[in-house]
């Protein structure tokens, strides 16, 4: 019970910290005259991954690589199956494929790159450098094409910045929100990590299983919040675009930074099972964007059933 309480407290701290950081950073960006395009692309698109970033870095430095890698892989799976499934149940998601196709292709490419780099069962510092270089190239490409108006996703990233309301208005509150957000993220990651390790030991399952499920879902709550709000407002492009941006940063940014600080051996079950599930879910979303323009409630329900099956297999067949 104590470990479950620690996990719950950690999730609350991480979620609150992530929200405060995003709002503070967006307010500062507006005050400094940063374009809505850049704010949406960087602050909102990647800011929702702040809990995953802090938890994975903390786990890597604490020599718990199974949680560091599992958190990222599990978050990417949960973002598509769980969060988009929930959003589609709220309202069918009608999207404009051209707006999201570039980022969907990037998610699939990043997933394939991950498979290639972990072929030796670990992410070394050289692998981390490759991931970060690819992320920088993506950001440069995305911003330049959208700034020139040659990419239809520019409107999407501007809308992402507008999806976050109740920004602090004074400089003092902006700074307070950023500092408080960072502190809550750091403390929350340590509390969550302690509880997650305790649960793994109590139930006799691997830390990879806990990282792929419990930790991954807990750190994905900011993405859930943004996407669900967008779904209620019938902003389907923003709901899906937020998930795509988060998945890109998870694989390229979070794993890149974590492995650069501490090389990460990859658990055998991730190599045998989870990385393929991650790639398959990315391909399913890409296929949807290429062949249709609507994610129905039925399809959302199927995504949720897929996630339930994945969690079930994680604690039974692949619990070791």
N, C-alpha and C positions, 0 to 999 in steps of 0.2 A: 504493500500500500504506500509506503514511503517513497519507493522508486516511481510509482505511478504519479504520486503527488509532485515529485520533482520534475517529471516530464511535463505535467500539466502547467506547473509554474514556469518552466522554461519556455514552453510554447507561448504562453501569455506574454512573457517578457520579450521574446523575439518578435512576436506580431506587433506589439505596441511600439517597440523600438524601430522596427522597419517602417511602420506608418509614420512615426515622428520624423525619422530621417528623410523620407520621401517628401513629406510636406515642407520641412525646413529647407531642403535643397531646392525644391521647386520655387519656394518663395524667394530665396536668394537669387535664383536664376532669373526670375521676373524682375527683381530689383536691379540686377546688373544688365538687363536688356538682352539676355540670352534668348535666342529664337525658340518659339514653341516647338519647332521641328526637332532641334537638338535636345530640348528638355524632355520631350516625349520619347525620343530614341534612347537616350542615355539614362536619365533620372528615373522615369517610370518604367521603361522597358527593361532595364537592368536593375533598377533599385529594388524591385520586388524580390530579387534574388539575394538581397543582403543577408537574410537569416541563413540561407544555404551557404553563403560565402563564409560567414563567421563560424558557423558550426563545423564546416569541412576544414577550415584552417586550424581551428582549435583541436579537432580530432587528429589532424595530420601532425601537429606539433606535439600532441600527447601520445604519439605513436599508436594510434588506433586507426590504421588505414582502411579497415573494413567499413567503419562508419563514414569516413571521409568520402570514399568512392561510392559506397552504397547510398549515401544521402543524395548524391547527384543523379545517379542512375535511377534510383527510386522516385526522385522528384520529377524527372522527365517522363517516366511512365505514368505517374499519378496525375501530372499536369494534363495529359491528353485523355487518359481513360476516366479519371475521377472528376477533374474540374470541368472539362468540356462536356462530359456526360451530364453533370449537374446543371450546367448552363443550358444545355439543349432541353433538359426536362422543364426548366423554367420557361423557356420560349424557344421555338425552333430557330436555329441560327442560319439566317440567309446572308451569304457573304458574296463579295466580289472577288473571284479567284485571282485576278491580276494584282490586286492590292497585296495579297498574302503569298503569292507563289514564290517570290524570291526568298523570303524568310523560311518557307516550308522546305525549299530545296536546300537551303543552308543547314537546317536542322538535320536532314537526312545525310548530307555530306559530313557534318560534324560527327554524327553517330558512326558513320563508316570510318572516319579518321580515328575515332576512339578505338574501334575494333582493331584497326591496323596497328596503332601504337601500343596496345596492351597485348599484342601477339606474343610478347616475351613474358607475359604474366605480371608486368609491372609498368608503372609510369615513371620514367627517369626524368632527370632535370632537362635533358635534351628534348624529351617528349613534351615537357611542360613548355619549353621555349617555342616549339612548333605550334602548340595550341594557342599560345598568346600572340604569336605572329599572325596566325590565321584570323584571330579575333580582331586584331588591329586592322588587318586588310579588309575584313568585312565592314567594320565601322567606317573606315575611310571611304570605301566604295558606296555604302548605303547613304552616308551623309552627302557626298558629292553629287550623286545621281538625284537624290531627293531635293537638294538645294537648287539644282539646275532645273527642277521640274520635269525631269525625264522619267521619274519613277512614280507610278500611281500610289505607292505606299506613303508618300509624303503626307497626304491628308490624314492617314491613319495615325502616324506618329504625333502629329499635332493634336489629334483628338485624344490620344492617350494622356497627354498633359492636362487636357481639360477635364478628364474623367475624375481627377482628384480635387475635391472641394475642401473648404474650411482651412485655407492656408494662413499661417501666422502673418500679421500685417506689420509689426514693428521689427526693427533690426534685433532688438533684445530677444524677442520671442523666436525669431528665426534661428539665432545662434543657440538659444536654449533648446529648441527642438532638435537641432543637429547633434549637439553634445549629449543631450538626454537619450536620443535615439541610439547613438553609438554605445553609450554606457549600458543601456538595456540590452543591446545586441550581445555585447561581450559577456555580461553577467548571465543572460539567458542561455547563451551557448554552453557555458560551463555547467549550469544547473541541468540543462537538458542532457548533456553528455553524461553527467554522473548518473542521472536517473536511467538513461538508456542502457548503460553498461550494467547497472544493477538489475534491470529487467532481464537482460540477456543471460546473466549469471543465474538468476532465480528460476527461469523457465528452461534453462539448459539448451538454448538455441544460440547460434553464432551471432556475433556483433553485426555481421553483414546483414542478417535477416532483419534485425532491429533498425539498422541504418536504412535499409531499402523500404521499410514500411512505416514504422512509427515515427522515426526521425524525419523521414522524407515528407510525410504528410504534415507533420508539425511545422516544418520550415517552409512549406508551400502555402501557408494560410494567406500571406499577402497577395499572391497570385489569385488565390480563390476569391479574396475580397474584391479585387479590381475587376476580375472577369464576371463575377456574379452581379456586381453593380451594373456593369456594362450590359449584361444580359437583360436585367430588369428594364434598362433604358432602351433596349432593342438596338444596341450598338454592337452587332455581332462581329464586325471587323475588329473592333477594339478588344473584345473578349478573346478571340482567337489569336490576334496579333500579340497580345500580352503574353500568352502561353508560348508562342513561337520565340519571342524575344528572350523570355526567361530560359527556355531550353537551350538556346544558342549560348547564352552567357554561362549557364550551368556547365556545359561541356567544355567550352573553350576558355572561359575566364576562371571559373571556380576551380576546376581541376588543374588548369594551368598554373594558377597562383599557388594552390596547395602542394602540387608536386614540385614546384620550383623551390618551395621552402623545405619540403621533406619528400624524397622519393617514395612513391606509394605502390607497394605490392598489391595485386588485385586478387581477391578471394576467388577460389576455384568455381564456386557456384555462380558468381557474376560472369565468369568466362563461359560457363557451360549453359547458362539459362538467361540471366537478366539482361545481358547486353543484346541478346537476340530479341527479347521482348521489346526492349527500348527501340531497336531498329525497326521492328515490325510495326509498332504503334506509330512511329514517325512516317513510315511508308503508307500506312492506312490514312493518316491525315493528309498527306501529299496527294494520294489517289482521290480523296474526297474533293480537294480543291481543284483538281484537274478535270474530274468527271461530273461534278455536281455543283450546285450553288446553294445547298440547303442541308443543314444537319437537323433531322427531324427528332421529335421526342422518342420515337421508336429506336432510332439509331443512338440517341443519347442513352437510352436504357440499356442497349447492347454494350455500349462502352462501359457503363457501370457494372454490368454483369461480368465483363471481361476483367475489370479491376478486382472484383470480388473473387473471381477464379484465380487471378494472379496472387492475391494475398493468401488464399487458401492453400495453393501449392507452395507458397513461401514458408508456411508454418508446418507443412506435412512432408511432401516429397523432397523439397529442397531446404529443409530446416537445418541441415548440418553445416 
